[in-house]
Amino acid sequence: MIEKSFDKAYPIKINGIPQSTLTRAANRLLAEYAAAFGGWGGAPDEITAIAEKIKQGIDSEEYEYENEYDGGGIGNKVYDNVKYTNEARARAFWDTDEYNDPVYRVTWYFFASETYTKNIAGKTLRAGSYTDILKKVTAAKGKYRYFCTHRPPSRGIIPEGFISYDTYGRDERYIGEVTYDEQPPAEALRNWGLVIDPDWERIRAAYADIK
């Protein structure tokens, strides 16, 4: 979660509001927008326009944006569901203070959050970033990982005792995976078309050691 807020009223001094003060406020607006929502593609035109208005010390249009996305991770072995929430408000305008003296008010509020969830062995794991949910999920899975070569995994068509199983999306080498804390009998592995992942012990240990 990232939250950035700013609300300041600039009083008029003898020579007006210093240009350096207005420029710093405009640059901070752009920087905090990028910090909240990422710098890819730059800020939207409305935010850029407000920054230019701030530099000139004149009123801007009010900018408001809210968006919420809740989606599943079908075919994703890292998470089951992800929820994104974005909120942005910004404005610069002339106002008056408690003494009815003119002030130039600059205000904004940026909020961005993402929540990932994954169910492993009956426990729901939650994290605020893709990297963190990947760490938690990898550490929570079984000690042994097997790839499915015959059919997508599900209860009843994979050996019992599993910790987790996931179906992969298209264009993957295997159909899915299943993990265990104890290795199933070799005959069961052959019958269900499961092949062991030789790198899993190293991968899982690396994530399990990350606090």
C-alpha positions in Angstrom: 0.0 0.0 0.0 1.2 3.5 -0.9 -0.4 6.7 0.4 0.7 10.2 -0.4 -1.1 13.3 0.8 -0.3 17.1 0.7 -2.4 20.1 1.8 -0.8 23.4 2.2 -2.0 27.0 2.0 0.7 29.5 0.8 0.1 33.1 2.1 1.0 36.1 -0.1 4.3 37.8 0.9 5.5 41.2 -0.1 6.7 40.1 -3.5 4.1 37.4 -3.9 4.7 33.6 -3.5 8.3 32.8 -4.4 8.6 31.0 -7.8 10.9 28.5 -6.2 8.2 27.6 -3.7 5.6 27.0 -6.4 8.1 25.0 -8.5 9.0 22.7 -5.6 5.3 22.1 -4.9 4.7 21.3 -8.6 7.6 18.9 -8.8 6.6 17.2 -5.6 3.1 16.6 -7.0 4.6 14.8 -10.0 7.0 12.9 -7.9 4.4 11.6 -5.4 2.0 10.7 -8.2 4.8 8.5 -9.7 5.7 7.1 -6.3 2.0 6.0 -5.8 1.2 4.7 -9.2 4.5 4.1 -10.9 6.3 6.2 -13.5 5.4 4.1 -16.5 4.1 6.4 -19.2 4.3 9.5 -17.0 1.5 11.3 -15.2 -1.9 11.8 -16.9 -2.4 15.0 -18.7 -4.7 16.3 -16.0 -2.0 15.9 -13.3 0.6 17.5 -15.6 -1.7 20.4 -16.2 -2.2 21.0 -12.5 1.6 21.0 -12.0 1.9 23.7 -14.6 -0.9 25.7 -13.0 0.9 25.5 -9.6 4.1 26.9 -11.2 2.0 29.9 -12.4 0.1 30.2 -9.1 -3.3 30.1 -10.8 -6.5 28.0 -10.2 -6.6 24.5 -11.7 -9.4 22.1 -12.6 -10.1 19.5 -9.9 -8.8 16.0 -10.7 -10.5 12.9 -9.2 -10.0 9.3 -10.1 -11.1 6.1 -8.4 -10.7 2.5 -9.6 -11.0 -0.9 -8.1 -10.2 -4.2 -9.7 -10.9 -7.6 -8.2 -9.7 -10.6 -10.3 -8.8 -14.2 -10.0 -5.5 -15.9 -10.8 -6.8 -18.7 -13.0 -3.9 -20.6 -14.4 -1.6 -18.8 -12.0 0.4 -20.8 -9.6 1.4 -17.8 -7.4 -2.0 -16.4 -6.3 -5.7 -17.2 -6.4 -7.0 -13.7 -6.3 -5.7 -10.1 -6.5 -7.4 -6.8 -5.7 -6.2 -3.4 -6.8 -7.5 -0.1 -5.4 -6.4 3.3 -6.8 -7.6 6.7 -5.7 -6.3 10.1 -6.8 -7.4 13.7 -6.1 -5.5 16.9 -6.8 -6.3 20.6 -7.1 -4.7 24.0 -6.8 -6.8 27.1 -6.1 -7.0 30.5 -4.5 -8.7 30.5 -1.1 -8.9 32.6 2.1 -7.6 31.7 5.6 -9.3 32.2 8.9 -8.5 35.9 8.8 -10.0 36.2 5.3 -6.6 36.8 3.8 -5.9 35.3 0.4 -3.9 32.0 0.3 -2.9 29.7 -2.6 -3.9 26.2 -1.6 -2.3 23.1 -3.1 -3.7 19.8 -2.2 -3.6 16.2 -3.3 -4.2 12.7 -2.1 -2.9 9.5 -3.8 -3.7 6.0 -2.6 -2.7 2.7 -4.3 -2.9 -0.8 -2.8 -2.8 -4.4 -4.0 -3.7 -7.4 -2.1 -2.9 -11.0 -3.2 -4.4 -14.1 -1.6 -3.6 -17.8 -2.0 -5.0 -20.8 -0.3 -2.4 -23.4 0.7 -3.4 -26.5 2.8 -6.6 -24.8 4.1 -4.8 -21.6 5.1 -5.3 -18.3 3.3 -2.1 -16.4 2.7 -2.2 -12.6 2.1 0.4 -10.2 0.9 0.6 -6.6 -0.4 2.8 -7.3 -3.4 3.5 -10.0 -6.0 7.0 -10.5 -4.6 5.7 -11.1 -1.0 3.0 -13.5 -2.0 5.5 -15.4 -4.1 7.8 -15.7 -1.1 4.9 -16.8 1.2 3.4 -19.3 -1.2 6.7 -20.9 -2.1 7.7 -21.3 1.6 4.3 -22.8 2.4 4.2 -25.4 -0.3 5.5 -29.0 0.3 9.1 -30.1 0.4 8.8 -31.9 -2.9 7.3 -30.6 -6.1 6.1 -32.7 -9.0 5.1 -31.6 -12.5 1.9 -33.1 -14.0 2.4 -34.5 -17.5 -0.9 -36.4 -18.1 -3.8 -34.2 -16.9 -4.5 -31.1 -14.7 -4.2 -32.0 -11.0 -7.2 -32.2 -8.7 -8.3 -34.2 -5.7 -8.8 -37.9 -6.6 -6.5 -38.0 -9.6 -3.2 -37.3 -7.8 -1.8 -39.3 -4.9 -3.2 -38.3 -1.5 -1.2 -36.4 1.1 -0.5 -33.4 -1.1 0.1 -30.0 0.4 -0.9 -28.0 -2.7 -1.7 -28.3 -6.3 -2.0 -25.8 -9.2 -3.0 -26.0 -12.8 -0.8 -24.0 -15.2 -1.9 -21.7 -18.0 -1.4 -22.2 -21.7 2.1 -22.3 -23.3 3.6 -23.9 -20.2 5.8 -27.0 -20.5 3.7 -28.9 -18.0 0.0 -29.1 -17.2 0.3 -28.3 -13.5 2.1 -29.1 -10.3 1.5 -30.8 -6.9 3.7 -30.6 -3.8 4.2 -33.0 -0.9 6.0 -33.1 2.4 6.5 -36.9 1.9 7.3 -38.5 -1.4 4.5 -40.6 -2.8 5.4 -44.2 -3.9 7.2 -44.5 -7.2 4.3 -46.5 -8.7 1.8 -43.8 -7.9 4.0 -41.2 -9.5 4.2 -43.3 -12.6 0.5 -44.0 -12.7 -0.4 -40.3 -12.4 2.3 -39.0 -14.7 4.2 -36.9 -12.0 7.9 -36.0 -12.5 9.9 -34.5 -9.8 11.3 -30.9 -10.0 15.0 -31.3 -9.2 15.4 -27.6 -8.4 12.5 -27.3 -6.0 14.5 -27.9 -2.8 16.9 -25.1 -3.6 14.1 -22.7 -4.7 12.0 -23.4 -1.6 14.9 -23.1 0.8 15.8 -19.7 -0.7 12.3 -18.3 -0.1 11.9 -19.9 3.3 15.0 -18.1 4.5 13.7 -14.7 3.5 12.0 -12.9 6.4 
